[in-house]
Amino acid sequence: MVVVGGGMAGLVAAWEHARAGRTVLVLEAGDDTGGAVARLDLDGLELDAGAESFATATPAVGDLAAELGLADRVVAPLPGGAWLRHGGGSAPLPAGGLLGIPAHPLSREVRRVVGPVGAARAALDRVLPGRVGAAAPTLGGLVRRRMGALVVGRLVEPVAGGVYSTDPDVLELDSAQPLLRPALLEHGSLSAAVRALRGGAGRPGSAVQGLAGGMWTLPRALRRALESAGGLVRTGTAVTGLDPAPDGRWTVTTASGAVTAGRVVLAAPLSVTAALLAPRLPAAVLAAVPPPPQQDVALVTLVVDAPELDAAPRGTGVLVAAHVTAVTAKALTHASAKWPYLAAAAGPGRHVLRLSYGRAGRPAPADTELPDLARRDAAELLGVELPAARVRAAALRRWTSALPRPGVGHAAAVAALRAALPPGIGVTGTGIAGTGLAAVVADARREGVAVPGAGPGP
């Protein structure tokens, strides 16, 4: 068994195959495994350099953590909740929402953001027939039809930009939230669908969890479990070719040699997967599933001395609407106000802030502008003074292939791709599963259980 790619998808798929008794080799082009779930050491703190939480709408990541012996390290965020920065100012993101869609359109929190007219328009969702907007291909199209443009522009767009780095009007609904359309048809209104999907969840940001010590500990534990099960991992090994062997198996070529196996899972960035599959599939199949547009996202982490932030004036962080000109960042996470283990590690007066840059149509600023821009944006978003002297340490990390932006038709194209795969080949990864650890882990586990039509064993 060969798995191409050692990010979270590749490690999960490899571990599933190893547990099934197969001999597994993971080939990773980079210097380390884990992909966008990575570690950062800054000012004596062990921090996440990429993903710092996982969605709890599905049990995929929580179950994986439990199976790896990490159940006692799963933690919920502190209860401050996220805020929103829009054209009218700053306000808490309304409680109980999903992707910015309000569960209670007439609530005071919603009126504070979209005004009484916007809230009244959003409330029409309750009396519109369930079929209205149900066929919309994008998240923005659905919400606009049912709740109006103000809800899209002031609530949904900042969340889509913060989570998916894209505009809700180009984000495929069924890739971003596949349960939302069926829930709308079942419950008759979008707000009722949101309430059903969120259950009793409270403040925005409460539908996620993390791991004490950081999410970076998850791929470390996963790799240990994989190797304990007999799996092998080679980093710094880029795959350059995938060819059928005479005995019905597959030859995987790298710069350092070739290996032959009965099963191969491609868990690399979709552009790499497409290049390896190009000689094996009809051109029309690959043309229908081009790699989603990649958004260069820069993540700046600041450790600052700011005792006034002990009160968490903007909760666990701030999402920024695209039309806000006073701030360049698309989101700020007040990490030491979000995670109890980090608050304890940082201590009073010392705070960890994560600011992300880069959204559709607005590339992330150059390295030379960061992280000083992040310091100024943090001061603006949090309403405090943050002169350069109060920044203890700063780090910049850029992510590209870890953040695909699936457009309309992507889910159907992926299904067609999988149906056309040769026997013994499987695909997974962010370009296939979509954005977010929960989606990636669930898809990789399904791919790791079996590769349909697999040939002889290794």
Solvent accessible surface area in square Angstrom, and as a share of the most:
residue,aa,sasa,rsa
1,M,4,0.02
2,V,2,0.01
3,V,0,0.00
4,V,7,0.04
5,G,8,0.08
6,G,0,0.00
7,G,17,0.16
8,M,11,0.05
9,A,6,0.04
10,G,0,0.00
11,L,0,0.00
12,V,0,0.00
13,A,0,0.00
14,A,0,0.00
15,W,14,0.05
16,E,19,0.09
17,H,0,0.00
18,A,7,0.05
19,R,117,0.43
20,A,66,0.51
21,G,69,0.67
22,R,55,0.20
23,T,91,0.53
24,V,1,0.01
25,L,15,0.08
26,V,0,0.00
27,L,3,0.01
28,E,27,0.12
29,A,65,0.51
30,G,29,0.28
31,D,137,0.71
32,D,80,0.41
33,T,18,0.10
34,G,1,0.01
35,G,41,0.40
36,A,29,0.22
37,V,6,0.03
38,A,19,0.15
39,R,83,0.30
40,L,36,0.18
41,D,89,0.46
42,L,19,0.09
43,D,46,0.24
44,G,85,0.82
45,L,9,0.05
46,E,86,0.38
47,L,9,0.05
48,D,11,0.06
49,A,4,0.03
50,G,7,0.07
51,A,33,0.26
52,E,24,0.11
53,S,26,0.16
54,F,7,0.03
55,A,45,0.35
56,T,53,0.31
57,A,72,0.55
58,T,57,0.33
59,P,94,0.59
60,A,13,0.10
61,V,1,0.00
62,G,24,0.23
63,D,66,0.34
64,L,0,0.00
65,A,1,0.00
66,A,51,0.39
67,E,84,0.38
68,L,27,0.13
69,G,58,0.56
70,L,13,0.06
71,A,60,0.47
72,D,128,0.66
73,R,81,0.29
74,V,41,0.23
75,V,31,0.18
76,A,59,0.46
77,P,20,0.13
78,L,65,0.32
79,P,113,0.71
80,G,42,0.40
81,G,4,0.03
82,A,15,0.12
83,W,46,0.16
84,L,0,0.00
85,R,34,0.12
86,H,9,0.04
87,G,54,0.52
88,G,60,0.57
89,G,28,0.26
90,S,32,0.21
91,A,1,0.01
92,P,26,0.16
93,L,14,0.07
94,P,8,0.05
95,A,34,0.27
96,G,10,0.10
97,G,12,0.12
98,L,24,0.12
99,L,27,0.13
100,G,9,0.09
101,I,0,0.00
102,P,2,0.01
103,A,2,0.02
104,H,91,0.41
105,P,0,0.00
106,L,82,0.41
107,S,37,0.24
108,R,171,0.62
109,E,46,0.20
110,V,1,0.01
111,R,99,0.36
112,R,127,0.46
113,V,0,0.00
114,V,5,0.03
115,G,22,0.21
116,P,100,0.63
117,V,120,0.69
118,G,2,0.02
119,A,0,0.00
120,A,55,0.43
121,R,79,0.29
122,A,0,0.00
123,A,17,0.13
124,L,87,0.43
125,D,0,0.00
126,R,117,0.43
127,V,115,0.66
128,L,49,0.24
129,P,59,0.37
130,G,19,0.19
131,R,184,0.67
132,V,29,0.16
133,G,5,0.05
134,A,10,0.08
135,A,94,0.73
136,A,13,0.10
137,P,69,0.44
138,T,14,0.08
139,L,0,0.00
140,G,0,0.00
141,G,20,0.19
142,L,0,0.00
143,V,0,0.00
144,R,93,0.34
145,R,135,0.49
146,R,0,0.00
147,M,1,0.00
148,G,6,0.06
149,A,65,0.51
150,L,77,0.38
151,V,1,0.00
152,V,5,0.03
153,G,26,0.25
154,R,66,0.24
155,L,0,0.00
156,V,0,0.00
157,E,20,0.09
158,P,0,0.00
159,V,12,0.07
160,A,0,0.00
161,G,0,0.00
162,G,20,0.19
163,V,71,0.41
164,Y,18,0.07
165,S,2,0.01
166,T,4,0.02
167,D,59,0.30
168,P,1,0.01
169,D,59,0.31
170,V,78,0.45
171,L,1,0.00
172,E,14,0.06
173,L,0,0.00
174,D,55,0.29
175,S,28,0.18
176,A,13,0.10
177,Q,25,0.11
178,P,78,0.49
179,L,92,0.46
180,L,0,0.00
181,R,42,0.15
182,P,74,0.47
183,A,7,0.06
184,L,0,0.00
185,L,103,0.51
186,E,133,0.60
187,H,82,0.37
188,G,28,0.27
189,S,9,0.06
190,L,0,0.00
191,S,0,0.00
192,A,20,0.15
193,A,0,0.00
194,V,0,0.00
195,R,88,0.32
196,A,49,0.38
197,L,57,0.28
198,R,30,0.11
199,G,55,0.53
200,G,86,0.82
201,A,34,0.26
202,G,36,0.35
203,R,70,0.26
204,P,10,0.06
205,G,31,0.30
206,S,49,0.32
207,A,30,0.23
208,V,30,0.17
209,Q,58,0.26
210,G,1,0.01
211,L,2,0.01
212,A,28,0.21
213,G,26,0.25
214,G,1,0.01
215,M,1,0.00
216,W,25,0.09
217,T,12,0.07
218,L,0,0.00
219,P,5,0.03
220,R,94,0.34
221,A,7,0.06
222,L,0,0.00
223,R,63,0.23
224,R,144,0.53
225,A,25,0.20
226,L,0,0.00
227,E,78,0.35
228,S,100,0.65
229,A,47,0.36
230,G,47,0.45
231,G,3,0.03
232,L,103,0.51
233,V,23,0.13
234,R,124,0.45
235,T,50,0.29
236,G,54,0.52
237,T,17,0.10
238,A,52,0.40
239,V,18,0.10
240,T,93,0.54
241,G,15,0.15
242,L,6,0.03
243,D,64,0.33
244,P,76,0.48
245,A,15,0.12
246,P,150,0.94
247,D,85,0.44
248,G,48,0.46
249,R,57,0.21
250,W,18,0.06
251,T,34,0.20
252,V,0,0.00
253,T,47,0.27
254,T,13,0.07
255,A,105,0.82
256,S,98,0.63
257,G,39,0.37
258,A,70,0.54
259,V,45,0.26
260,T,50,0.29
261,A,2,0.02
262,G,0,0.00
263,R,36,0.13
264,V,0,0.00
265,V,0,0.00
266,L,1,0.00
267,A,10,0.08
268,A,12,0.10
269,P,56,0.35
270,L,8,0.04
271,S,63,0.41
272,V,57,0.32
273,T,2,0.01
274,A,21,0.17
275,A,70,0.54
276,L,12,0.06
277,L,0,0.00
278,A,53,0.41
279,P,91,0.57
280,R,72,0.26
281,L,15,0.07
282,P,81,0.51
283,A,84,0.65
284,A,78,0.60
285,V,29,0.17
286,L,29,0.14
287,A,75,0.58
288,A,58,0.45
289,V,3,0.02
290,P,79,0.50
291,P,50,0.31
292,P,7,0.04
293,P,78,0.49
294,Q,70,0.31
295,Q,15,0.07
296,D,52,0.27
297,V,8,0.05
298,A,0,0.00
299,L,15,0.08
300,V,0,0.00
301,T,3,0.02
302,L,1,0.01
303,V,0,0.00
304,V,0,0.00
305,D,53,0.28
306,A,0,0.00
307,P,85,0.54
308,E,76,0.34
309,L,1,0.00
310,D,78,0.41
311,A,86,0.67
312,A,32,0.25
313,P,41,0.26
314,R,56,0.20
315,G,5,0.04
316,T,10,0.06
317,G,5,0.05
318,V,2,0.01
319,L,29,0.14
320,V,1,0.01
321,A,0,0.00
322,A,30,0.23
323,H,94,0.42
324,V,11,0.06
325,T,136,0.79
326,A,66,0.51
327,V,5,0.03
328,T,48,0.28
329,A,0,0.00
330,K,6,0.02
331,A,13,0.10
332,L,3,0.02
333,T,29,0.17
334,H,1,0.00
335,A,3,0.02
336,S,7,0.05
337,A,14,0.11
338,K,22,0.09
339,W,3,0.01
340,P,52,0.33
341,Y,49,0.19
342,L,10,0.05
343,A,37,0.29
344,A,84,0.65
345,A,58,0.45
346,A,9,0.07
347,G,23,0.22
348,P,132,0.83
349,G,11,0.10
350,R,40,0.15
351,H,12,0.05
352,V,1,0.00
353,L,0,0.00
354,R,28,0.10
355,L,0,0.00
356,S,17,0.11
357,Y,0,0.00
358,G,6,0.06
359,R,12,0.04
360,A,36,0.28
361,G,87,0.84
362,R,88,0.32
363,P,106,0.67
364,A,13,0.10
365,P,18,0.12
366,A,55,0.43
367,D,78,0.40
368,T,133,0.77
369,E,93,0.42
370,L,10,0.05
371,P,49,0.31
372,D,63,0.32
373,L,20,0.10
374,A,0,0.00
375,R,40,0.15
376,R,121,0.44
377,D,6,0.03
378,A,0,0.00
379,A,23,0.17
380,E,78,0.35
381,L,2,0.01
382,L,2,0.01
383,G,58,0.55
384,V,25,0.14
385,E,136,0.61
386,L,5,0.02
387,P,64,0.40
388,A,65,0.50
389,A,102,0.79
390,R,54,0.20
391,V,38,0.22
392,R,116,0.42
393,A,24,0.18
394,A,41,0.32
395,A,22,0.17
396,L,59,0.30
397,R,102,0.37
398,R,77,0.28
399,W,32,0.11
400,T,64,0.37
401,S,50,0.32
402,A,24,0.19
403,L,36,0.18
404,P,2,0.01
405,R,39,0.14
406,P,3,0.02
407,G,27,0.26
408,V,88,0.51
409,G,35,0.34
410,H,19,0.08
411,A,45,0.35
412,A,72,0.56
413,A,10,0.08
414,V,10,0.06
415,A,62,0.48
416,A,51,0.39
417,L,2,0.01
418,R,77,0.28
419,A,91,0.71
420,A,37,0.28
421,L,28,0.14
422,P,23,0.15
423,P,93,0.59
424,G,0,0.00
425,I,3,0.02
426,G,1,0.01
427,V,0,0.00
428,T,2,0.01
429,G,4,0.04
430,T,36,0.21
431,G,5,0.05
432,I,14,0.07
433,A,24,0.19
434,G,4,0.04
435,T,27,0.16
436,G,39,0.37
437,L,16,0.08
438,A,13,0.10
439,A,38,0.30
440,V,8,0.04
441,V,0,0.00
442,A,25,0.20
443,D,6,0.03
444,A,0,0.00
445,R,39,0.14
446,R,158,0.58
447,E,16,0.07
448,G,0,0.00
449,V,100,0.58
450,A,49,0.38
451,V,4,0.03
452,P,106,0.67
453,G,56,0.54
454,A,36,0.28
455,G,26,0.25
456,P,73,0.46
457,G,38,0.37
458,P,74,0.46
